[in-house]
Amino acid sequence: MRVAFAGLGNMGAPMAARLFAAGHDLAVFDAEPLALARFASGNACRHATGPADLVREAEAVVTMLPTSTIVADLLDAALPALRPGAVVVEMSSGVPAQTRGIAARVEAAGGQLIDAPVSGGVLRARDSSLAIMVGGDKEAVDTVRPLLEALGASIMPTGAVGTAHAMKALNNLVSAGEYWDDTGFTANGVSVSDDELHHGGMIFYRAR
């Protein structure tokens, strides 16, 4: 599969390397030249000059970036060149409401977006044993399943677009402080409302 990968940080670099090792036709991009140079030194794949160049021929576009705002900025620059029918796999630890907004813009450009954040850290990224939560259209998920299987040992569907990012925020509760009131909760700086917890049929219960 022709794959574009954006974000070559501590998690993104080993994940992109696993996709390359699995035989996918990989193009990569990072806004930080040193990160791109480090990846290039060990992986003879195509190095894109920018977001539009990255996605131009891709059947799947993987994003692994620090924030939803950075994902939105990159994709907004890339969407004019997006291949019709391409699937964007948003693997960052994103904000559910922003993810749904980005998904709507991707759909308007002729593609589809699924959110697929990961749990497991750098060591699991290196050995393809990540746990992957996936929200979005089943057909789109099935299209990119070979990529997900090259990266993770478990793939857990969560419902509609945005629900995987909500699940990831919940997962972070085990390793970070949290604040939860009658409207929702905040963890690691990400706020998720009760409405978002119910979005797509995903319902969570908490002790009163």
C-alpha positions in Angstrom: 0.0 0.0 0.0 1.2 3.5 -0.8 1.5 5.2 2.7 2.3 8.7 3.7 3.5 9.1 7.3 3.7 12.5 9.1 5.5 12.9 12.4 8.9 11.2 13.1 9.2 11.8 16.8 9.9 9.3 19.5 6.7 7.3 18.6 6.3 8.1 15.0 9.8 7.2 13.8 9.7 3.5 15.0 6.1 3.2 13.8 7.0 4.5 10.3 10.0 2.1 10.3 7.7 -0.8 11.0 5.5 0.1 8.1 8.6 0.3 5.8 9.9 -3.0 7.1 6.5 -4.6 6.4 6.9 -3.7 2.7 4.7 -0.7 2.3 5.6 2.0 -0.3 6.4 4.7 2.3 6.7 8.5 2.0 7.6 10.4 5.2 7.5 14.0 6.4 8.4 15.9 9.5 8.6 19.7 10.0 11.8 19.2 11.9 14.7 18.6 9.4 16.8 16.8 12.0 14.1 14.2 12.6 13.7 13.7 8.9 17.5 13.3 8.5 17.7 10.8 11.3 15.0 8.7 9.8 16.5 8.9 6.3 19.8 7.5 7.6 18.2 4.1 8.3 15.3 3.9 5.9 15.5 4.3 2.2 12.0 5.6 1.6 10.8 8.7 -0.1 11.2 11.9 1.9 8.5 14.5 1.1 9.2 18.2 0.8 5.9 19.2 2.4 2.3 18.1 3.3 1.0 18.3 -0.3 3.9 16.4 -1.7 3.6 13.8 1.1 0.0 12.8 0.3 -0.1 13.3 -3.4 0.1 9.5 -4.3 -0.9 8.0 -1.0 -3.7 5.5 -0.5 -3.4 6.0 3.3 -2.1 9.0 5.3 -0.9 8.3 8.9 -0.5 11.2 11.3 1.4 10.9 14.6 1.8 14.5 15.8 1.9 16.3 19.2 -1.6 18.0 19.1 -4.8 18.0 17.1 -4.1 21.6 16.1 -0.8 20.5 14.4 -2.7 17.7 12.7 -5.3 20.1 11.5 -2.7 22.5 10.1 -0.8 19.8 8.3 -3.9 18.2 6.8 -5.4 21.6 5.8 -2.2 22.1 3.8 -2.3 18.6 2.3 -6.0 18.3 1.5 -5.9 20.0 -2.0 -3.5 17.2 -3.1 -5.3 14.3 -1.3 -6.0 11.3 -3.6 -9.8 10.6 -3.9 -10.7 7.7 -1.6 -7.6 8.0 0.6 -7.9 7.1 4.3 -6.3 9.3 6.9 -5.3 7.4 10.0 -5.0 9.9 12.9 -2.9 8.1 15.5 -2.0 11.1 17.7 -3.5 11.5 21.2 -6.1 14.0 19.9 -9.1 16.0 21.1 -12.4 14.2 20.1 -14.2 17.4 19.0 -11.3 18.6 16.9 -10.9 15.1 15.4 -14.5 15.2 14.2 -14.0 18.6 12.6 -10.9 17.5 10.8 -12.7 14.3 9.6 -15.5 16.5 8.1 -12.9 18.5 6.1 -11.2 15.3 5.0 -14.5 13.9 3.8 -15.3 17.2 1.9 -11.9 16.7 0.1 -12.9 13.2 -1.0 -11.2 11.1 1.7 -12.1 9.5 5.0 -10.6 9.8 8.4 -10.4 7.3 11.3 -8.9 8.0 14.7 -6.5 5.3 15.9 -4.5 6.4 19.0 -2.1 4.0 20.5 -1.1 2.7 23.9 2.2 1.0 24.8 5.1 3.5 24.5 8.2 3.5 22.4 9.4 -0.1 23.1 6.0 -1.5 21.9 6.2 0.8 18.9 9.5 -0.7 18.0 8.3 -4.3 18.2 4.8 -3.8 16.7 3.0 -4.7 19.9 1.0 -1.5 20.4 -2.6 -1.5 21.5 -4.6 0.5 19.0 -8.1 2.0 19.5 -10.0 2.7 16.3 -13.0 5.0 15.7 -14.6 5.5 12.3 -16.3 3.8 9.3 -15.8 0.1 9.3 -15.0 0.0 5.5 -12.3 2.6 6.0 -10.9 0.7 9.0 -10.8 -2.5 6.9 -8.9 -0.7 4.1 -6.1 0.2 6.4 -6.2 -2.9 8.6 -2.9 -4.2 7.1 -1.2 -1.0 8.4 -2.8 -1.4 11.9 -1.7 -5.0 12.1 1.8 -4.1 11.2 1.9 -1.7 14.1 -0.1 -3.3 16.9 -0.8 -6.6 18.7 -4.4 -5.6 19.4 -7.0 -3.5 17.5 -10.1 -2.4 19.4 -13.0 -0.7 17.6 -14.6 2.0 19.7 -17.4 3.4 17.5 -17.7 6.5 15.4 -15.0 9.0 14.6 -13.7 10.6 17.7 -14.6 7.8 20.1 -11.1 6.3 20.0 -9.6 9.6 21.0 -12.1 9.8 23.9 -11.1 6.2 24.9 -7.4 7.2 24.8 -8.1 10.1 27.1 -9.8 7.7 29.5 -6.9 5.3 29.2 -4.6 8.2 30.3 -6.4 8.4 33.6 -4.4 5.4 34.9 -1.1 7.3 34.5 -2.1 10.9 35.1 -4.1 13.1 37.4 -7.7 13.7 36.5 -10.7 16.0 37.2 -14.2 14.7 36.6 -17.4 16.5 37.4 -21.0 16.4 36.1 -20.1 17.6 32.7 -17.2 15.3 31.9 -13.5 15.0 32.7 -10.1 16.4 32.0 -6.9 14.3 31.7 -3.5 15.3 30.4 -5.0 18.6 29.3 -7.6 17.0 27.1 -11.3 17.6 28.0 -14.0 15.2 27.1 -17.6 15.9 27.8 -20.3 13.3 28.9 -21.9 13.8 25.5 -18.6 12.8 23.8 -18.4 9.7 26.0 -21.8 8.6 24.7 -21.0 9.6 21.0 -21.3 6.6 18.7 -22.8 4.4 21.4 -19.7 4.3 23.6 -21.0 4.6 27.2 -18.9 4.7 30.4 -20.1 4.4 34.0 -18.5 6.0 37.0 -19.0 5.6 40.7 -21.0 8.3 42.4 
